[in-house]
Amino acid sequence: SLPISNGTSSVIVSRKRPSEGNYEKEKDLCIKYFDQWSESDQVEFVEHLISRMCHYQHGHINSYLKPMLQRDFITALPEQGLDHIAENILSYLDARSLCAAELVCKEWQRVISEGMLWKKLIERMVRTDPLWKGLSERRGWDQYLFKNRPTDGPPNSFYRSLYPKIIQDIETIESNWRCGRHNLQRIQCRSENSKGVYCLQYDDEKIISGLRDNSIKFFFRVLFFLMKFEHNFCLTYKTSSSLKIECLQFFPQVWSTSTCEFVRTLNGHKRGIACLQYRDRLVVSGSSDNTIRLWDIECGACLRVLEGHEELVRCIRFDNKRIVSGAYDGKIKVWDLQAALDPRAPASTLCLRTLVEHSGRVFRLQFDEFQIISSSHDDTILIWDFLNVPPSAQNETRSPSRTYTYISR
Protein backbone atom coordinates (compact mmCIF):
# COMPACT_ATOMS: atom_id res chain seq x y z
CA SER A 1 0.00 0.00 0.00
CA LEU A 2 1.17 3.57 -0.75
CA PRO A 3 0.31 6.35 1.75
CA ILE A 4 -0.56 9.73 0.24
CA SER A 5 -0.35 12.73 2.56
CA ASN A 6 -1.57 16.28 2.15
CA GLY A 7 0.52 17.45 5.12
CA THR A 8 -2.20 16.99 7.78
CA SER A 9 -3.48 13.47 7.22
CA SER A 10 -2.53 10.39 5.34
CA VAL A 11 -4.61 8.08 3.20
CA ILE A 12 -3.44 4.56 2.54
CA VAL A 13 -3.83 3.66 -1.11
CA SER A 14 -3.53 -0.04 -1.80
CA ARG A 15 -1.10 -1.08 -4.45
CA LYS A 16 -0.20 -4.49 -5.57
CA ARG A 17 3.16 -5.52 -4.18
CA PRO A 18 5.56 -6.21 -7.02
CA SER A 19 7.44 -9.44 -7.17
CA GLU A 20 10.49 -9.66 -4.93
CA GLY A 21 12.85 -9.54 -7.88
CA ASN A 22 11.30 -6.39 -9.32
CA TYR A 23 11.43 -4.65 -5.92
CA GLU A 24 15.12 -5.36 -5.48
CA LYS A 25 15.89 -4.09 -8.98
CA GLU A 26 13.86 -0.93 -8.44
CA LYS A 27 15.47 -0.33 -5.03
CA ASP A 28 18.98 -0.73 -6.44
CA LEU A 29 18.13 1.63 -9.26
CA CYS A 30 16.79 4.27 -6.83
CA ILE A 31 19.90 4.00 -4.69
CA LYS A 32 22.10 4.31 -7.78
CA TYR A 33 20.40 7.56 -8.80
CA PHE A 34 20.33 8.80 -5.17
CA ASP A 35 24.09 8.35 -4.85
CA GLN A 36 24.66 10.49 -7.92
CA TRP A 37 22.82 13.50 -6.53
CA SER A 38 24.30 16.32 -4.46
CA GLU A 39 23.73 16.42 -0.70
CA SER A 40 21.14 19.18 -1.01
CA ASP A 41 19.25 17.21 -3.69
CA GLN A 42 19.35 14.11 -1.50
CA VAL A 43 17.91 16.02 1.47
CA GLU A 44 15.16 17.52 -0.69
CA PHE A 45 14.24 14.10 -2.05
CA VAL A 46 14.09 12.52 1.42
CA GLU A 47 11.93 15.41 2.68
CA HIS A 48 9.57 14.77 -0.23
CA LEU A 49 9.39 11.08 0.62
CA ILE A 50 8.74 11.75 4.31
CA SER A 51 5.93 14.14 3.46
CA ARG A 52 4.16 11.30 1.63
CA MET A 53 4.34 8.89 4.57
CA CYS A 54 1.84 8.30 7.36
CA HIS A 55 2.35 8.97 11.07
CA TYR A 56 3.05 5.31 11.76
CA GLN A 57 5.91 5.36 9.26
CA HIS A 58 7.22 8.60 10.78
CA GLY A 59 7.48 6.80 14.12
CA HIS A 60 9.60 4.04 12.60
CA ILE A 61 11.91 6.56 10.95
CA ASN A 62 12.26 8.51 14.20
CA SER A 63 13.22 5.34 16.08
CA TYR A 64 15.85 4.67 13.43
CA LEU A 65 17.29 8.20 13.45
CA LYS A 66 17.28 8.82 17.21
CA PRO A 67 20.36 6.74 18.12
CA MET A 68 22.19 8.10 15.07
CA LEU A 69 21.64 11.67 16.31
CA GLN A 70 22.78 10.87 19.86
CA ARG A 71 26.33 9.87 19.19
CA ASP A 72 28.85 9.73 22.02
CA PHE A 73 31.29 12.25 20.59
CA ILE A 74 33.56 12.12 23.65
CA THR A 75 34.11 8.40 23.03
CA ALA A 76 34.28 8.82 19.25
CA LEU A 77 36.92 11.57 19.21
CA PRO A 78 39.75 9.51 20.81
CA GLU A 79 39.03 6.74 18.29
CA GLN A 80 39.97 9.26 15.60
CA GLY A 81 43.11 10.30 17.47
CA LEU A 82 41.46 13.51 18.73
CA ASP A 83 41.81 13.03 22.47
CA HIS A 84 42.87 16.67 22.92
CA ILE A 85 39.57 17.90 21.48
CA ALA A 86 37.56 15.70 23.86
CA GLU A 87 39.65 16.97 26.78
CA ASN A 88 39.21 20.58 25.70
CA ILE A 89 35.42 20.21 25.49
CA LEU A 90 35.16 18.69 28.98
CA SER A 91 37.59 21.25 30.44
CA TYR A 92 34.83 23.89 30.31
CA LEU A 93 32.68 22.00 32.83
CA ASP A 94 32.25 23.15 36.41
CA ALA A 95 32.86 20.80 39.32
CA ARG A 96 29.30 19.47 39.55
CA SER A 97 29.16 18.75 35.81
CA LEU A 98 32.63 17.19 35.85
CA CYS A 99 31.50 14.80 38.60
CA ALA A 100 28.49 13.83 36.48
CA ALA A 101 30.67 13.36 33.39
CA GLU A 102 32.90 10.90 35.25
CA LEU A 103 29.87 8.67 35.81
CA VAL A 104 28.80 8.48 32.14
CA CYS A 105 31.11 5.61 31.22
CA LYS A 106 34.66 4.36 31.64
CA GLU A 107 35.81 6.11 28.47
CA TRP A 108 34.64 9.52 29.72
CA GLN A 109 36.34 8.81 33.04
CA ARG A 110 39.54 7.93 31.19
CA VAL A 111 39.48 11.17 29.16
CA ILE A 112 38.97 13.22 32.35
CA SER A 113 41.72 11.39 34.20
CA GLU A 114 44.35 11.44 31.45
CA GLY A 115 43.51 15.04 30.62
CA MET A 116 44.08 16.06 34.27
CA LEU A 117 40.85 18.02 34.12
CA TRP A 118 40.49 18.38 37.90
CA LYS A 119 43.92 20.01 37.97
CA LYS A 120 42.89 22.35 35.15
CA LEU A 121 39.67 23.25 36.97
CA ILE A 122 41.60 24.20 40.13
CA GLU A 123 44.09 26.22 38.07
CA ARG A 124 41.22 28.08 36.39
CA MET A 125 39.76 28.99 39.78
CA VAL A 126 43.15 30.16 41.09
CA ARG A 127 43.63 32.39 38.03
CA THR A 128 40.22 34.05 38.32
CA ASP A 129 39.40 34.13 42.05
CA PRO A 130 41.62 35.99 44.57
CA LEU A 131 40.33 33.81 47.42
CA TRP A 132 41.47 30.64 45.65
CA LYS A 133 44.82 32.23 44.81
CA GLY A 134 45.44 33.32 48.40
CA LEU A 135 44.36 29.95 49.74
CA SER A 136 46.68 28.10 47.35
CA GLU A 137 49.63 30.14 48.63
CA ARG A 138 48.75 29.77 52.31
CA ARG A 139 48.00 26.05 52.12
CA GLY A 140 50.97 25.30 49.89
CA TRP A 141 49.18 23.42 47.13
CA ASP A 142 50.16 26.09 44.59
CA GLN A 143 53.40 24.10 44.14
CA TYR A 144 51.37 21.44 42.31
CA LEU A 145 49.78 23.87 39.82
CA PHE A 146 50.73 25.53 36.53
CA LYS A 147 53.45 23.02 35.68
CA ASN A 148 53.73 20.57 32.83
CA ARG A 149 52.78 17.17 34.10
CA PRO A 150 55.97 15.43 35.24
CA THR A 151 56.20 11.67 35.12
CA ASP A 152 56.39 11.50 38.91
CA GLY A 153 53.79 14.25 39.55
CA PRO A 154 50.50 13.77 41.37
CA PRO A 155 47.84 11.85 39.41
CA ASN A 156 44.38 13.16 38.58
CA SER A 157 43.00 11.46 41.70
CA PHE A 158 45.12 13.80 43.85
CA TYR A 159 43.42 16.87 42.39
CA ARG A 160 40.06 15.10 42.45
CA SER A 161 40.34 14.69 46.22
CA LEU A 162 41.94 18.13 46.69
CA TYR A 163 38.99 20.02 45.18
CA PRO A 164 36.41 19.18 47.91
CA LYS A 165 39.00 19.99 50.58
CA ILE A 166 39.43 23.45 49.06
CA ILE A 167 35.67 23.95 49.03
CA GLN A 168 35.51 22.89 52.68
CA ASP A 169 38.30 25.36 53.51
CA ILE A 170 36.40 28.19 51.83
CA GLU A 171 33.16 27.32 53.61
CA THR A 172 35.03 27.21 56.93
CA ILE A 173 36.53 30.66 56.32
CA GLU A 174 33.11 32.12 55.53
CA SER A 175 31.66 30.49 58.64
CA ASN A 176 34.51 31.79 60.80
CA TRP A 177 33.88 35.35 59.56
CA ARG A 178 30.15 35.07 60.29
CA CYS A 179 30.59 33.51 63.73
CA GLY A 180 33.65 35.48 64.81
CA ARG A 181 35.85 32.39 65.24
CA HIS A 182 39.47 33.36 64.93
CA ASN A 183 42.99 32.66 66.08
CA LEU A 184 44.19 35.84 67.80
CA GLN A 185 47.88 36.71 67.62
CA ARG A 186 48.95 39.59 69.85
CA ILE A 187 52.11 41.62 69.30
CA GLN A 188 53.22 43.82 72.21
CA CYS A 189 54.98 46.88 70.79
CA ARG A 190 56.43 48.09 74.11
CA SER A 191 56.61 51.80 73.39
CA GLU A 192 59.21 53.66 75.43
CA ASN A 193 57.16 56.62 76.65
CA SER A 194 53.80 57.58 75.16
CA LYS A 195 51.99 54.43 74.07
CA GLY A 196 50.04 53.77 70.91
CA VAL A 197 50.45 52.28 67.42
CA TYR A 198 49.25 54.94 65.00
CA CYS A 199 49.82 53.28 61.64
CA LEU A 200 50.92 50.04 60.06
CA GLN A 201 51.65 48.41 56.76
CA TYR A 202 52.13 44.71 56.07
CA ASP A 203 53.00 42.20 53.37
CA ASP A 204 53.43 38.41 53.36
CA GLU A 205 56.64 38.58 55.39
CA LYS A 206 56.50 41.51 57.78
CA ILE A 207 54.52 44.21 59.54
CA ILE A 208 55.92 47.74 59.73
CA SER A 209 54.34 49.98 62.36
CA GLY A 210 54.63 53.63 63.32
CA LEU A 211 54.40 54.31 67.05
CA ARG A 212 53.43 57.33 69.08
CA ASP A 213 56.89 57.42 70.69
CA ASN A 214 58.44 58.50 67.34
CA SER A 215 59.76 55.01 66.52
CA ILE A 216 59.14 52.64 63.61
CA LYS A 217 59.22 48.94 64.38
CA PHE A 218 59.46 45.93 62.07
CA PHE A 219 57.76 42.65 62.92
CA PHE A 220 58.79 39.84 60.62
CA ARG A 221 55.60 37.88 60.18
CA VAL A 222 52.57 38.65 58.13
CA LEU A 223 50.26 41.82 54.81
CA PHE A 224 49.84 45.57 53.44
CA PHE A 225 48.60 49.18 53.58
CA LEU A 226 49.67 52.61 54.77
CA MET A 227 48.15 55.38 56.86
CA LYS A 228 49.68 58.81 57.43
CA PHE A 229 48.99 61.38 60.12
CA GLU A 230 49.48 65.10 59.60
CA HIS A 231 48.67 67.52 62.40
CA ASN A 232 46.44 64.93 64.10
CA PHE A 233 44.32 64.56 60.96
CA CYS A 234 43.89 61.34 59.03
CA LEU A 235 45.11 61.58 55.45
CA THR A 236 44.28 58.65 53.18
CA TYR A 237 44.29 58.88 49.46
CA LYS A 238 43.93 56.77 46.37
CA THR A 239 44.09 57.84 42.76
CA SER A 240 42.26 56.34 39.79
CA SER A 241 42.03 57.55 36.21
CA SER A 242 39.40 60.14 37.01
CA LEU A 243 38.87 60.62 40.74
CA LYS A 244 40.72 61.54 43.88
CA ILE A 245 39.25 61.79 47.37
CA GLU A 246 40.92 63.36 50.38
CA CYS A 247 39.79 63.25 53.97
CA LEU A 248 41.03 66.39 55.68
CA GLN A 249 37.90 68.40 56.22
CA PHE A 250 34.46 68.34 57.76
CA PHE A 251 32.75 67.31 54.51
CA PRO A 252 34.16 64.75 52.09
CA GLN A 253 34.75 66.43 48.76
CA VAL A 254 35.32 64.99 45.32
CA TRP A 255 37.85 66.39 42.85
CA SER A 256 38.60 65.48 39.25
CA THR A 257 42.24 64.45 38.77
CA SER A 258 42.22 65.38 35.11
CA THR A 259 41.29 69.05 35.73
CA CYS A 260 41.65 69.36 39.54
CA GLU A 261 38.22 70.97 39.55
CA PHE A 262 35.80 70.56 42.43
CA VAL A 263 32.97 68.15 41.56
CA ARG A 264 30.63 67.84 44.54
CA THR A 265 30.30 67.72 48.33
CA LEU A 266 28.81 64.68 50.05
CA ASN A 267 26.65 66.05 52.87
CA GLY A 268 25.29 63.90 55.66
CA HIS A 269 27.77 63.40 58.50
CA LYS A 270 27.07 65.60 61.51
CA ARG A 271 30.72 65.85 62.58
CA GLY A 272 34.18 65.58 61.03
CA ILE A 273 35.23 62.83 58.67
CA ALA A 274 37.92 60.62 60.20
CA CYS A 275 38.46 58.02 57.47
CA LEU A 276 37.20 56.80 54.11
CA GLN A 277 37.84 54.46 51.23
CA TYR A 278 36.44 54.45 47.73
CA ARG A 279 36.33 52.05 44.82
CA ASP A 280 34.57 52.65 41.52
CA ARG A 281 31.30 54.43 42.41
CA LEU A 282 31.21 53.47 46.09
CA VAL A 283 32.58 55.62 48.92
CA VAL A 284 32.52 54.42 52.54
CA SER A 285 33.27 57.05 55.19
CA GLY A 286 33.63 57.03 58.97
CA SER A 287 33.03 60.03 61.20
CA SER A 288 33.34 61.43 64.69
CA ASP A 289 29.53 61.33 64.76
CA ASN A 290 30.08 57.57 65.39
CA THR A 291 28.46 56.52 62.10
CA ILE A 292 29.54 55.01 58.80
CA ARG A 293 27.99 56.15 55.54
CA LEU A 294 27.92 54.57 52.10
CA TRP A 295 27.78 56.96 49.14
CA ASP A 296 27.23 56.76 45.40
CA ILE A 297 30.00 59.03 44.15
CA GLU A 298 28.38 59.60 40.75
CA CYS A 299 25.19 61.20 42.05
CA GLY A 300 26.26 62.06 45.61
CA ALA A 301 23.45 60.06 47.23
CA CYS A 302 23.87 58.47 50.67
CA LEU A 303 22.99 54.80 50.21
CA ARG A 304 23.06 53.65 53.84
CA VAL A 305 23.98 54.78 57.36
CA LEU A 306 25.61 52.16 59.59
CA GLU A 307 25.23 52.72 63.32
CA GLY A 308 26.74 50.74 66.17
CA HIS A 309 30.04 52.27 67.21
CA GLU A 310 29.93 54.26 70.44
CA GLU A 311 32.79 56.63 69.61
CA LEU A 312 34.60 58.13 66.63
CA VAL A 313 35.06 55.74 63.68
CA ARG A 314 38.80 56.00 63.07
CA CYS A 315 39.53 53.50 60.28
CA ILE A 316 37.52 51.71 57.64
CA ARG A 317 38.20 49.29 54.78
CA PHE A 318 35.97 47.26 52.46
CA ASP A 319 36.15 44.64 49.73
CA ASN A 320 33.43 43.02 47.62
CA LYS A 321 31.84 41.26 50.59
CA ARG A 322 32.54 43.13 53.82
CA ILE A 323 33.18 46.45 55.48
CA VAL A 324 35.52 46.36 58.49
CA SER A 325 35.63 49.39 60.79
CA GLY A 326 37.61 50.32 63.88
CA ALA A 327 36.71 53.03 66.39
CA TYR A 328 37.80 54.84 69.50
CA ASP A 329 35.48 52.57 71.52
CA GLY A 330 38.12 49.84 71.06
CA LYS A 331 35.81 47.73 68.90
CA ILE A 332 36.19 46.34 65.41
CA LYS A 333 32.97 45.69 63.52
CA VAL A 334 32.46 43.50 60.47
CA TRP A 335 29.55 44.57 58.22
CA ASP A 336 27.78 42.83 55.34
CA LEU A 337 28.47 45.10 52.36
CA GLN A 338 25.99 43.50 49.96
CA ALA A 339 23.21 43.71 52.55
CA ALA A 340 24.12 47.33 53.28
CA LEU A 341 23.67 48.16 49.60
CA ASP A 342 20.22 46.54 49.59
CA PRO A 343 17.65 49.11 50.79
CA ARG A 344 15.29 46.27 51.78
CA ALA A 345 17.76 44.71 54.25
CA PRO A 346 16.87 45.41 57.91
CA ALA A 347 19.43 47.46 59.82
CA SER A 348 19.67 44.74 62.48
CA THR A 349 21.18 42.29 59.95
CA LEU A 350 24.02 44.50 58.71
CA CYS A 351 26.60 44.03 61.48
CA LEU A 352 27.91 40.47 61.20
CA ARG A 353 30.26 40.51 64.19
CA THR A 354 31.83 42.81 66.77
CA LEU A 355 35.40 41.94 67.76
CA VAL A 356 36.45 43.14 71.20
CA GLU A 357 40.09 42.54 72.15
CA HIS A 358 41.74 45.96 72.10
CA SER A 359 41.71 47.83 75.40
CA GLY A 360 42.30 51.21 73.75
CA ARG A 361 41.31 53.19 70.69
CA VAL A 362 41.63 51.39 67.35
CA PHE A 363 43.78 53.55 65.08
CA ARG A 364 44.38 51.46 62.00
CA LEU A 365 43.27 48.22 60.37
CA GLN A 366 43.65 46.31 57.14
CA PHE A 367 42.12 43.01 56.08
CA ASP A 368 41.90 40.43 53.32
CA GLU A 369 39.92 37.21 52.84
CA PHE A 370 41.82 35.48 55.63
CA GLN A 371 42.64 37.97 58.37
CA ILE A 372 42.30 41.39 59.94
CA ILE A 373 45.35 43.24 61.26
CA SER A 374 44.68 46.16 63.61
CA SER A 375 46.68 48.58 65.75
CA SER A 376 45.59 50.48 68.81
CA HIS A 377 46.33 53.02 71.50
CA ASP A 378 46.80 50.02 73.82
CA ASP A 379 50.29 49.56 72.27
CA THR A 380 49.44 46.29 70.51
CA ILE A 381 48.99 44.95 67.01
CA LEU A 382 46.40 42.18 66.73
CA ILE A 383 46.21 39.61 63.94
CA TRP A 384 42.72 38.11 63.66
CA ASP A 385 43.29 34.90 61.67
CA PHE A 386 40.08 33.37 60.26
CA LEU A 387 41.86 30.62 58.33
CA ASN A 388 44.05 28.84 60.85
CA VAL A 389 41.56 28.46 63.68
CA PRO A 390 42.55 25.70 66.14
CA PRO A 391 40.03 22.84 66.51
CA SER A 392 39.44 23.76 70.14
CA ALA A 393 38.09 27.13 69.01
CA GLN A 394 35.66 25.84 66.37
CA ASN A 395 32.83 25.82 68.88
CA GLU A 396 33.86 29.05 70.55
CA THR A 397 33.24 32.64 69.59
CA ARG A 398 36.61 33.81 70.86
CA SER A 399 39.93 32.04 70.67
CA PRO A 400 42.81 32.13 73.14
CA SER A 401 45.44 34.80 72.47
CA ARG A 402 49.06 34.13 71.63
CA THR A 403 51.95 36.54 72.16
CA TYR A 404 54.71 36.94 69.57
CA THR A 405 58.16 38.38 70.02
CA TYR A 406 59.37 40.92 67.47
CA ILE A 407 62.52 42.21 65.86
CA SER A 408 62.70 46.01 65.77
CA ARG A 409 65.09 48.00 63.60
C-alpha positions in Angstrom: 0.0 0.0 0.0 1.2 3.6 -0.8 0.3 6.4 1.7 -0.6 9.7 0.2 -0.3 12.7 2.6 -1.6 16.3 2.1 0.5 17.5 5.1 -2.2 17.0 7.8 -3.5 13.5 7.2 -2.5 10.4 5.3 -4.6 8.1 3.2 -3.4 4.6 2.5 -3.8 3.7 -1.1 -3.5 0.0 -1.8 -1.1 -1.1 -4.5 -0.2 -4.5 -5.6 3.2 -5.5 -4.2 5.6 -6.2 -7.0 7.4 -9.4 -7.2 10.5 -9.7 -4.9 12.8 -9.5 -7.9 11.3 -6.4 -9.3 11.4 -4.7 -5.9 15.1 -5.4 -5.5 15.9 -4.1 -9.0 13.9 -0.9 -8.4 15.5 -0.3 -5.0 19.0 -0.7 -6.4 18.1 1.6 -9.3 16.8 4.3 -6.8 19.9 4.0 -4.7 22.1 4.3 -7.8 20.4 7.6 -8.8 20.3 8.8 -5.2 24.1 8.3 -4.8 24.7 10.5 -7.9 22.8 13.5 -6.5 24.3 16.3 -4.5 23.7 16.4 -0.7 21.1 19.2 -1.0 19.2 17.2 -3.7 19.3 14.1 -1.5 17.9 16.0 1.5 15.2 17.5 -0.7 14.2 14.1 -2.0 14.1 12.5 1.4 11.9 15.4 2.7 9.6 14.8 -0.2 9.4 11.1 0.6 8.7 11.7 4.3 5.9 14.1 3.5 4.2 11.3 1.6 4.3 8.9 4.6 1.8 8.3 7.4 2.3 9.0 11.1 3.0 5.3 11.8 5.9 5.4 9.3 7.2 8.6 10.8 7.5 6.8 14.1 9.6 4.0 12.6 11.9 6.6 10.9 12.3 8.5 14.2 13.2 5.3 16.1 15.9 4.7 13.4 17.3 8.2 13.5 17.3 8.8 17.2 20.4 6.7 18.1 22.2 8.1 15.1 21.6 11.7 16.3 22.8 10.9 19.9 26.3 9.9 19.2 28.8 9.7 22.0 31.3 12.2 20.6 33.6 12.1 23.7 34.1 8.4 23.0 34.3 8.8 19.3 36.9 11.6 19.2 39.8 9.5 20.8 39.0 6.7 18.3 40.0 9.3 15.6 43.1 10.3 17.5 41.5 13.5 18.7 41.8 13.0 22.5 42.9 16.7 22.9 39.6 17.9 21.5 37.6 15.7 23.9 39.6 17.0 26.8 39.2 20.6 25.7 35.4 20.2 25.5 35.2 18.7 29.0 37.6 21.3 30.4 34.8 23.9 30.3 32.7 22.0 32.8 32.3 23.2 36.4 32.9 20.8 39.3 29.3 19.5 39.5 29.2 18.8 35.8 32.6 17.2 35.9 31.5 14.8 38.6 28.5 13.8 36.5 30.7 13.4 33.4 32.9 10.9 35.3 29.9 8.7 35.8 28.8 8.5 32.1 31.1 5.6 31.2 34.7 4.4 31.6 35.8 6.1 28.5 34.6 9.5 29.7 36.3 8.8 33.0 39.5 7.9 31.2 39.5 11.2 29.2 39.0 13.2 32.3 41.7 11.4 34.2 44.3 11.4 31.5 43.5 15.0 30.6 44.1 16.1 34.3 40.8 18.0 34.1 40.5 18.4 37.9 43.9 20.0 38.0 42.9 22.3 35.2 39.7 23.2 37.0 41.6 24.2 40.1 44.1 26.2 38.1 41.2 28.1 36.4 39.8 29.0 39.8 43.2 30.2 41.1 43.6 32.4 38.0 40.2 34.0 38.3 39.4 34.1 42.1 41.6 36.0 44.6 40.3 33.8 47.4 41.5 30.6 45.6 44.8 32.2 44.8 45.4 33.3 48.4 44.4 30.0 49.7 46.7 28.1 47.4 49.6 30.1 48.6 48.8 29.8 52.3 48.0 26.1 52.1 51.0 25.3 49.9 49.2 23.4 47.1 50.2 26.1 44.6 53.4 24.1 44.1 51.4 21.4 42.3 49.8 23.9 39.8 50.7 25.5 36.5 53.4 23.0 35.7 53.7 20.6 32.8 52.8 17.2 34.1 56.0 15.4 35.2 56.2 11.7 35.1 56.4 11.5 38.9 53.8 14.3 39.6 50.5 13.8 41.4 47.8 11.8 39.4 44.4 13.2 38.6 43.0 11.5 41.7 45.1 13.8 43.9 43.4 16.9 42.4 40.1 15.1 42.4 40.3 14.7 46.2 41.9 18.1 46.7 39.0 20.0 45.2 36.4 19.2 47.9 39.0 20.0 50.6 39.4 23.5 49.1 35.7 24.0 49.0 35.5 22.9 52.7 38.3 25.4 53.5 36.4 28.2 51.8 33.2 27.3 53.6 35.0 27.2 56.9 36.5 30.7 56.3 33.1 32.1 55.5 31.7 30.5 58.6 34.5 31.8 60.8 33.9 35.3 59.6 30.2 35.1 60.3 30.6 33.5 63.7 33.7 35.5 64.8 35.8 32.4 65.2 39.5 33.4 64.9 43.0 32.7 66.1 44.2 35.8 67.8 47.9 36.7 67.6 49.0 39.6 69.9 52.1 41.6 69.3 53.2 43.8 72.2 55.0 46.9 70.8 56.4 48.1 74.1 56.6 51.8 73.4 59.2 53.7 75.4 57.2 56.6 76.6 53.8 57.6 75.2 52.0 54.4 74.1 50.0 53.8 70.9 50.5 52.3 67.4 49.2 54.9 65.0 49.8 53.3 61.6 50.9 50.0 60.1 51.6 48.4 56.8 52.1 44.7 56.1 53.0 42.2 53.4 53.4 38.4 53.4 56.6 38.6 55.4 56.5 41.5 57.8 54.5 44.2 59.5 55.9 47.7 59.7 54.3 50.0 62.4 54.6 53.6 63.3 54.4 54.3 67.0 53.4 57.3 69.1 56.9 57.4 70.7 58.4 58.5 67.3 59.8 55.0 66.5 59.1 52.6 63.6 59.2 48.9 64.4 59.5 45.9 62.1 57.8 42.7 62.9 58.8 39.8 60.6 55.6 37.9 60.2 52.6 38.6 58.1 50.3 41.8 54.8 49.8 45.6 53.4 48.6 49.2 53.6 49.7 52.6 54.8 48.1 55.4 56.9 49.7 58.8 57.4 49.0 61.4 60.1 49.5 65.1 59.6 48.7 67.5 62.4 46.4 64.9 64.1 44.3 64.6 61.0 43.9 61.3 59.0 45.1 61.6 55.5 44.3 58.7 53.2 44.3 58.9 49.5 43.9 56.8 46.4 44.1 57.8 42.8 42.3 56.3 39.8 42.0 57.5 36.2 39.4 60.1 37.0 38.9 60.6 40.7 40.7 61.5 43.9 39.2 61.8 47.4 40.9 63.4 50.4 39.8 63.2 54.0 41.0 66.4 55.7 37.9 68.4 56.2 34.5 68.3 57.8 32.7 67.3 54.5 34.2 64.7 52.1 34.7 66.4 48.8 35.3 65.0 45.3 37.9 66.4 42.9 38.6 65.5 39.2 42.2 64.4 38.8 42.2 65.4 35.1 41.3 69.0 35.7 41.7 69.4 39.5 38.2 71.0 39.6 35.8 70.6 42.4 33.0 68.1 41.6 30.6 67.8 44.5 30.3 67.7 48.3 28.8 64.7 50.1 26.7 66.1 52.9 25.3 63.9 55.7 27.8 63.4 58.5 27.1 65.6 61.5 30.7 65.9 62.6 34.2 65.6 61.0 35.2 62.8 58.7 37.9 60.6 60.2 38.5 58.0 57.5 37.2 56.8 54.1 37.8 54.5 51.2 36.4 54.4 47.7 36.3 52.0 44.8 34.6 52.7 41.5 31.3 54.4 42.4 31.2 53.5 46.1 32.6 55.6 48.9 32.5 54.4 52.5 33.3 57.1 55.2 33.6 57.0 59.0 33.0 60.0 61.2 33.3 61.4 64.7 29.5 61.3 64.8 30.1 57.6 65.4 28.5 56.5 62.1 29.5 55.0 58.8 28.0 56.2 55.5 27.9 54.6 52.1 27.8 57.0 49.1 27.2 56.8 45.4 30.0 59.0 44.2 28.4 59.6 40.8 25.2 61.2 42.1 26.3 62.1 45.6 23.5 60.1 47.2 23.9 58.5 50.7 23.0 54.8 50.2 23.1 53.7 53.8 24.0 54.8 57.4 25.6 52.2 59.6 25.2 52.7 63.3 26.7 50.7 66.2 30.0 52.3 67.2 29.9 54.3 70.4 32.8 56.6 69.6 34.6 58.1 66.6 35.1 55.7 63.7 38.8 56.0 63.1 39.5 53.5 60.3 37.5 51.7 57.6 38.2 49.3 54.8 36.0 47.3 52.5 36.1 44.6 49.7 33.4 43.0 47.6 31.8 41.3 50.6 32.5 43.1 53.8 33.2 46.4 55.5 35.5 46.4 58.5 35.6 49.4 60.8 37.6 50.3 63.9 36.7 53.0 66.4 37.8 54.8 69.5 35.5 52.6 71.5 38.1 49.8 71.1 35.8 47.7 68.9 36.2 46.3 65.4 33.0 45.7 63.5 32.5 43.5 60.5 29.5 44.6 58.2 27.8 42.8 55.3 28.5 45.1 52.4 26.0 43.5 50.0 23.2 43.7 52.5 24.1 47.3 53.3 23.7 48.2 49.6 20.2 46.5 49.6 17.7 49.1 50.8 15.3 46.3 51.8 17.8 44.7 54.2 16.9 45.4 57.9 19.4 47.5 59.8 19.7 44.7 62.5 21.2 42.3 59.9 24.0 44.5 58.7 26.6 44.0 61.5 27.9 40.5 61.2 30.3 40.5 64.2 31.8 42.8 66.8 35.4 41.9 67.8 36.4 43.1 71.2 40.1 42.5 72.2 41.7 46.0 72.1 41.7 47.8 75.4 42.3 51.2 73.8 41.3 53.2 70.7 41.6 51.4 67.4 43.8 53.6 65.1 44.4 51.5 62.0 43.3 48.2 60.4 43.7 46.3 57.1 42.1 43.0 56.1 41.9 40.4 53.3 39.9 37.2 52.8 41.8 35.5 55.6 42.6 38.0 58.4 42.3 41.4 59.9 45.4 43.2 61.3 44.7 46.2 63.6 46.7 48.6 65.7 45.6 50.5 68.8 46.3 53.0 71.5 46.8 50.0 73.8 50.3 49.6 72.3 49.4 46.3 70.5 49.0 45.0 67.0 46.4 42.2 66.7 46.2 39.6 63.9 42.7 38.1 63.7 43.3 34.9 61.7 40.1 33.4 60.3 41.9 30.6 58.3 44.1 28.8 60.9 41.6 28.5 63.7 42.5 25.7 66.1 40.0 22.8 66.5 39.4 23.8 70.1 38.1 27.1 69.0 35.7 25.8 66.4 32.8 25.8 68.9 33.9 29.0 70.6 33.2 32.6 69.6 36.6 33.8 70.9 39.9 32.0 70.7 42.8 32.1 73.1 45.4 34.8 72.5 49.1 34.1 71.6 52.0 36.5 72.2 54.7 36.9 69.6 58.2 38.4 70.0 59.4 40.9 67.5 62.5 42.2 65.9 62.7 46.0 65.8 65.1 48.0 63.6 
